Amino acid sequence: MSALALVRQGRRHRRLRRGLVVTILSVATVAAFIASLCLGEQMYSPSQVVDALRGQVGPASFIIGDLRLPRTIAGLLCGAAFGLVGALFQALLRNTLASPDVIGITAGANTAAVAGIIVLGWSGLQLTCLAVAGAIVTAGIVVGLARHDTSGGERLILMGIATGAMATAGTMWLMVRADPNDAAGAARWLAGNLAVASADQSATLAVVLVIGLPVLLANSRHLGTMDVGDDLATGLGVHVERTRALLMIVGVIVLACATAVAGPIAFVSLMCGPIAFRLCGPGDAPLMASALTGSVLVLVCDFVGANLMSHTYPVGLVTGILGGVYLLIVMARQSRKESA
């Protein structure tokens, strides 16, 4: 068999594997969505759920239609957004630790949104726009400080951690000086809580995902080319700076809109990319698989926090525990590699 035939066979095998992974994750997402509607303190059959979704008045209509459905839709959309953007930034910066919640972009969106909640009394679309502005400004600061990074993204990560710490300090200052009622509302949001999601914010996020996802998927093929270096990628016909700027701007907007819906759901962006990459194998950044992984992760963790623990906890607490364990494992593996 010729070398060209082997290359084609390898590409076909990778496409089939990725297609199978996306199909399985899609089924898992649908299953998690249905389970979130059916299961809980009060159990309902799928037929009761369908009747409630069709608008028929019954014992399940309020709990499913007014309580569980908005929360489940928010979890589905937020998980997809966080997973998508996490894999995007990790591929762009060629570092598995370079997720938005690590490099400070999420913290910038948090500070802007908390200022909107506490100082301006904003909510809904206004809060979403403010979170987008905060995330874009923070991303610009981080990229500007690490513009000449030649360390494989390590300088950018350190600058992002420092910028995120400053933004978090600003958030805490706002919380301390706020009215107790406003501070309590902001604290519920900062915990990463799907219960605070509003319908208009979820609708805005859905529109942003419908527009942004095709843009990111269409340009994701350039990420593999950019992995070999900017100079070689330019020689292969990729407009590196333009492509990187487009992907980062769209990614930051998607991230900020998701953050505005339910707050910063901890570590989802960090975990989903590596999980999807391990499932899909080598090749282009697995953005679609990572988005589906995020949806499944958020829906499952929200169900665990709401129904399987001693008290009702926000989804951000459960993902934070998982993310902390994941981060320790990653750091331990890197330490072993360096000492080997």
SULWOQUI-V741576 format. One record per residue. N is the residue number from 1. PHI is phi in degrees with one decimal (none if undefined). Layout:
BEGIN
n:N phi:PHI
n:N phi:PHI
END
This chain:
BEGIN
n:1 phi:none
n:2 phi:-71.1
n:3 phi:-63.4
n:4 phi:-63.7
n:5 phi:-65.7
n:6 phi:-64.6
n:7 phi:-63.2
n:8 phi:-63.3
n:9 phi:-64.2
n:10 phi:-63.5
n:11 phi:-63.7
n:12 phi:-64.1
n:13 phi:-63.9
n:14 phi:-65.9
n:15 phi:-64.1
n:16 phi:-64.1
n:17 phi:-63.3
n:18 phi:-66.0
n:19 phi:-61.9
n:20 phi:-65.6
n:21 phi:-63.0
n:22 phi:-62.6
n:23 phi:-63.3
n:24 phi:-63.3
n:25 phi:-66.6
n:26 phi:-64.2
n:27 phi:-63.2
n:28 phi:-63.8
n:29 phi:-65.0
n:30 phi:-61.7
n:31 phi:-63.1
n:32 phi:-65.6
n:33 phi:-63.2
n:34 phi:-65.5
n:35 phi:-62.7
n:36 phi:-64.2
n:37 phi:-81.1
n:38 phi:-86.7
n:39 phi:-99.9
n:40 phi:152.3
n:41 phi:-59.2
n:42 phi:-111.2
n:43 phi:-94.2
n:44 phi:-133.2
n:45 phi:-80.5
n:46 phi:-56.3
n:47 phi:-65.7
n:48 phi:-65.8
n:49 phi:-64.3
n:50 phi:-61.7
n:51 phi:-61.4
n:52 phi:-66.1
n:53 phi:-69.1
n:54 phi:-81.0
n:55 phi:92.3
n:56 phi:-74.2
n:57 phi:-75.9
n:58 phi:-166.0
n:59 phi:-63.5
n:60 phi:-96.5
n:61 phi:-63.7
n:62 phi:-72.4
n:63 phi:-64.4
n:64 phi:-78.6
n:65 phi:-71.8
n:66 phi:-101.1
n:67 phi:-108.7
n:68 phi:-78.0
n:69 phi:-62.7
n:70 phi:-59.6
n:71 phi:-66.4
n:72 phi:-68.8
n:73 phi:-62.3
n:74 phi:-61.5
n:75 phi:-64.0
n:76 phi:-60.0
n:77 phi:-70.6
n:78 phi:-64.6
n:79 phi:-60.7
n:80 phi:-62.1
n:81 phi:-65.1
n:82 phi:-64.4
n:83 phi:-63.8
n:84 phi:-61.0
n:85 phi:-70.4
n:86 phi:-60.3
n:87 phi:-63.4
n:88 phi:-61.8
n:89 phi:-67.9
n:90 phi:-64.4
n:91 phi:-73.5
n:92 phi:-61.4
n:93 phi:-97.1
n:94 phi:54.6
n:95 phi:-153.1
n:96 phi:-69.9
n:97 phi:-91.3
n:98 phi:-87.1
n:99 phi:-90.9
n:100 phi:-59.4
n:101 phi:-76.3
n:102 phi:-87.3
n:103 phi:-91.2
n:104 phi:92.6
n:105 phi:-68.6
n:106 phi:-62.0
n:107 phi:-62.8
n:108 phi:-64.9
n:109 phi:-64.1
n:110 phi:-60.5
n:111 phi:-61.5
n:112 phi:-63.7
n:113 phi:-67.3
n:114 phi:-64.5
n:115 phi:-61.2
n:116 phi:-64.8
n:117 phi:-69.2
n:118 phi:-84.4
n:119 phi:-85.3
n:120 phi:-98.4
n:121 phi:69.0
n:122 phi:-84.1
n:123 phi:-156.8
n:124 phi:62.4
n:125 phi:-64.1
n:126 phi:-60.4
n:127 phi:-65.9
n:128 phi:-61.4
n:129 phi:-61.7
n:130 phi:-67.0
n:131 phi:-64.4
n:132 phi:-61.0
n:133 phi:-61.4
n:134 phi:-63.1
n:135 phi:-67.4
n:136 phi:-65.3
n:137 phi:-61.8
n:138 phi:-63.8
n:139 phi:-61.0
n:140 phi:-62.0
n:141 phi:-64.1
n:142 phi:-63.1
n:143 phi:-64.3
n:144 phi:-62.9
n:145 phi:-68.5
n:146 phi:-112.9
n:147 phi:-61.4
n:148 phi:-102.2
n:149 phi:-67.1
n:150 phi:-120.5
n:151 phi:-104.9
n:152 phi:73.1
n:153 phi:92.5
n:154 phi:-67.0
n:155 phi:-63.8
n:156 phi:-63.3
n:157 phi:-62.9
n:158 phi:-64.1
n:159 phi:-63.1
n:160 phi:-65.4
n:161 phi:-62.5
n:162 phi:-64.6
n:163 phi:-64.6
n:164 phi:-63.1
n:165 phi:-64.0
n:166 phi:-65.6
n:167 phi:-64.5
n:168 phi:-63.6
n:169 phi:-61.8
n:170 phi:-62.9
n:171 phi:-62.6
n:172 phi:-64.1
n:173 phi:-62.4
n:174 phi:-62.8
n:175 phi:-65.1
n:176 phi:-65.6
n:177 phi:-88.1
n:178 phi:-83.3
n:179 phi:-61.2
n:180 phi:-54.4
n:181 phi:-67.5
n:182 phi:-65.4
n:183 phi:-64.0
n:184 phi:-65.1
n:185 phi:-64.3
n:186 phi:-66.0
n:187 phi:-64.7
n:188 phi:-61.6
n:189 phi:-69.1
n:190 phi:-65.2
n:191 phi:-72.1
n:192 phi:77.3
n:193 phi:-126.8
n:194 phi:-69.4
n:195 phi:-67.9
n:196 phi:-90.3
n:197 phi:-67.4
n:198 phi:-106.2
n:199 phi:-64.8
n:200 phi:-69.7
n:201 phi:-68.2
n:202 phi:-63.1
n:203 phi:-64.7
n:204 phi:-62.1
n:205 phi:-62.6
n:206 phi:-60.9
n:207 phi:-63.8
n:208 phi:-62.2
n:209 phi:-67.2
n:210 phi:-61.3
n:211 phi:-82.0
n:212 phi:-76.7
n:213 phi:-60.0
n:214 phi:-61.3
n:215 phi:-63.0
n:216 phi:-67.7
n:217 phi:-65.6
n:218 phi:-65.8
n:219 phi:-96.6
n:220 phi:-66.9
n:221 phi:-63.8
n:222 phi:-78.2
n:223 phi:-64.1
n:224 phi:-63.7
n:225 phi:-66.4
n:226 phi:-69.3
n:227 phi:-62.4
n:228 phi:-79.7
n:229 phi:121.5
n:230 phi:-64.0
n:231 phi:-64.9
n:232 phi:-67.8
n:233 phi:-63.1
n:234 phi:-63.2
n:235 phi:-64.6
n:236 phi:-88.7
n:237 phi:97.9
n:238 phi:-92.6
n:239 phi:-80.9
n:240 phi:-61.0
n:241 phi:-63.5
n:242 phi:-64.7
n:243 phi:-64.8
n:244 phi:-62.5
n:245 phi:-64.0
n:246 phi:-61.4
n:247 phi:-63.7
n:248 phi:-67.9
n:249 phi:-65.0
n:250 phi:-63.0
n:251 phi:-61.9
n:252 phi:-64.9
n:253 phi:-64.1
n:254 phi:-61.0
n:255 phi:-60.4
n:256 phi:-65.2
n:257 phi:-63.8
n:258 phi:-67.3
n:259 phi:-63.0
n:260 phi:-64.9
n:261 phi:-70.4
n:262 phi:-132.5
n:263 phi:84.0
n:264 phi:-79.0
n:265 phi:-79.1
n:266 phi:-61.5
n:267 phi:67.6
n:268 phi:-63.8
n:269 phi:-61.4
n:270 phi:-69.8
n:271 phi:-84.6
n:272 phi:-69.3
n:273 phi:-59.0
n:274 phi:-61.0
n:275 phi:-62.8
n:276 phi:-64.7
n:277 phi:-64.6
n:278 phi:-65.9
n:279 phi:-70.6
n:280 phi:-86.5
n:281 phi:84.7
n:282 phi:-65.3
n:283 phi:138.9
n:284 phi:-63.5
n:285 phi:-57.9
n:286 phi:-81.4
n:287 phi:-65.7
n:288 phi:-65.4
n:289 phi:-63.3
n:290 phi:-67.3
n:291 phi:-62.3
n:292 phi:-66.2
n:293 phi:-59.9
n:294 phi:-62.6
n:295 phi:-62.2
n:296 phi:-62.5
n:297 phi:-61.6
n:298 phi:-67.4
n:299 phi:-63.5
n:300 phi:-67.2
n:301 phi:-66.0
n:302 phi:-65.9
n:303 phi:-63.6
n:304 phi:-62.3
n:305 phi:-65.4
n:306 phi:-86.5
n:307 phi:-128.4
n:308 phi:-109.7
n:309 phi:-113.6
n:310 phi:-63.1
n:311 phi:-129.8
n:312 phi:-83.4
n:313 phi:-119.0
n:314 phi:-69.3
n:315 phi:-61.2
n:316 phi:-61.8
n:317 phi:-67.6
n:318 phi:-67.2
n:319 phi:-66.7
n:320 phi:-64.5
n:321 phi:-63.8
n:322 phi:-61.5
n:323 phi:-65.6
n:324 phi:-63.2
n:325 phi:-63.2
n:326 phi:-60.3
n:327 phi:-64.4
n:328 phi:-62.4
n:329 phi:-64.4
n:330 phi:-61.3
n:331 phi:-65.6
n:332 phi:-65.2
n:333 phi:-65.3
n:334 phi:-63.9
n:335 phi:-64.3
n:336 phi:-65.8
n:337 phi:-64.1
n:338 phi:-68.4
n:339 phi:-84.2
n:340 phi:-75.2
END
